[in-house]
Amino acid sequence: MTSTIDPSTIGQPAKGAKTSQRRHVRTLTGYTPETDATGKEKWPVGDEKAWKEGIPSLTKEVPSITKSVVNHVHTSLARQAYNLDNLGAYQASALSVRDNLLVNWNETQLHYSRKTPKRAYYLSLEFLMGRTLDNALLNLGLKDKYQEGIDKLGFNLEDLLDQERDAGLGNGGLGRLAACYLDSSASQELPVWGYGLRYKYGIFQQLIAPDGSQLEAPDPWLEHDNPWELPRTDVSYQIRFYGHAERLDGGKAIWSGGQEVLAMAYDTMIPGYETKNTNNLRLWESKPKRGFDLQSFNAGDYERAVEASNSAEAITSVLYPNDHTTFGKELRLKQQYFWTAASLADIVRRFKNTGKTFAEFAENVAIQLNDTHPTLAIPELMRILVDEEEIPWNEAWQITTNTFFFTNHTVLPEALEKWPVPLLENLLPRHLQIIYDINMVFLQAVERQFPGDKERLARMSIIEEGFPKQVRMANLACIGSRKVNGVAELHSELVRQTIMKDFVDLYGVSKFSNVTNGITPRRWLDQCNPGLSSLISETLKLPKAAFLKDLTKLEGLLEHVDNPTFQKRWAAVKQSNKERLAHYVETTLGFKVNTHAMFDVQIKRLHEYKRQTLNIFGVIHRYLTLKDMTPEERKKVNPKVVFFAGKAAPGYYIAKLTIRLIVNVARIINQDPDTKDLLSLYFLPDYSVSLAEVLIPASDISQHISTAGTEASGTSNMKFCLNGGLLVGTVDGANIEIAEEVGESNVFFFGHLTPAVEDLRYQHVYHPVPVEQKCPPLARVLNEVSAGRFGDGGVYEPLLNTIRQNDYYLLTEDFDSYIQALKLVDEAYQDRTEWIKKSVKTTAKMGKFSSDRAIQDYAQEYWNIESTKVE
């Protein structure tokens, strides 16, 4: 006899099974010691003394640092001094630093397990972390010691820092905000974990073709082992897709069949600044449940043999797969469910280890949804509670709505996520059932409050009628969350007045509030601009930790604003940063940059609402104006260097055309002997956090010029201002609050205000006026592009027609005002002393925009969690 298996039963629920429990490969992390009858802790295994003597401590002194690095060279890399290059030295140094992080990380997790505080979990599809080595050394307070130790071993720390490639886990402000919040959570000693996906190839590596267009290549950020992550082979969950859901009584169901893949955890340590507290970012990688079909392989069907493996691994291959195809749409939805399901399984498992009942779940767990991407977590928690834990529907819904919090990041209707019902029905049949049940109960409550208002019911429904029907994720996120917040005062007000107005009428205004975004001063001042950080420390006679943990202390700089010696030192730091950027451009692009010109920077992902088009048309206008001048007139002109950087989504044709135009305009104006000393333009490819750390400290001005009412907040505006760069912008997002803090005289505002935007768009549609009549300077720019002054004009017609025919983002209305603002910038820059004063005042008043303040807002007003210090 032998054991047998019927292949047709694989993936089916066991007969008589009431629920479909998710399998978890149990992890040993997070358990506290058992105690005996007297309350004394019992050692779990082996000889206690032998264990405790072997537990590592922090490596703080130079001899032990060099010993640790050399040890990793020999035992982790299997290399020696004879064959060690900069990359190997970086990897050994990083592993040595990681050892220190792990000492603190282990203490922190044991501390949380013992104290069992309420925890918050930050779910974000992006975490734009940047490089880790420099940040880890600064937060550990060991940079000087490691610098000395690495120098003794014959290497230079700065060279090793350059070996690290940015983690390919994000694209723009959404991901960088999440990274800042993780840094601040650890620094503020708050029990917060992040959950995301481990993208094998990032979003993409941006290359520029000979014709100036963007090319996308896989981002090889994992080409060499990532020393900062800890593979958790003991933490994995089975995630189901497809199959069928059979309803049972009481709102329950059994979901079975379909495809199952494994979610495996990778942990990244997040060290706090000037504290032992070290939190965690847990990233999930998709793996096949059974990676290789041996029967197909033996039958000669090699493609089918790896089909399941490829299908599973595709889920975490790329951030934001192009969703212009049906396959791409399904892959995006798969990503979102895979990530939220694995994260919730992990959160629920950790909660159950505390021994508490689910009635206490929302008192112990808060989950922040960073935009609509993780919204499937709401029906997934309902599925776990109702189907697996057998909690009655109403009780489960109360737990769910007290657990989740939702951050909205956009008021653009086209950016609010919707998923076709047939896609959800096929991929996640049980979740669609739950969404319909949530919707029915919700709409009945709306009808009771607003009887007979069918239009309101249609607007507020989670399901949008049409062909096909669509699931509105923002509506689901709002209905399933305890509180909803915007990310700047104006944005939060617009959320209340526009996309969520009906929900405000239903729930009341108290559910909808604001947390203005913030940035971490550790990375965005001390790490990226050490010269400025040191000058501030010397001037204020404070250790760096004082203002890096309390950014409002920068206000002390106002007392020194009129000091000529201080002004010279401030200007010298800026000049040094400009020379660093110029060196970067020369070594990567091969161009020499005039470091005595004004540096004007716009770095953002490419999107029509962010109006990189307005900037490049402004550059062309400046070029044409210079060409019209006499040589004598040109002598009075303020020299200017303009920098662009940012990626366009692979399927976003107009954004990619904008990049192509920028590159080709640069080719013409940078070679024009009449103007090249007065105006030059550079597009820096493959924008990243590390590139931002070079660009931001070097800027004299930065541009944040979205159409009023379209930018939720922005955080790059805060980074530039913290580094003494002045702001050119519209009255939009956090620009408004920055101006309130630093004073409008230190900001260059232009453009129409938010209340006028809708009426102007109405006029465009029903009473159009030709560009030539409305804005002759812009018309001239458009015509020069069409005429082929910057290469084949026909290529750009689709881009130019967005302005000539519809101009949804109001370039024709704002162009004259924009050019006038840039003239004011030129005039102000001529008075160097006054300009330096503006720069100092701007930095001094940026205290409000620390992510430490923002994360405390969330902790106190939303999640109700408290700091818990690891001693």
Disulfide bonds with the S-S distance in Angstrom:
none
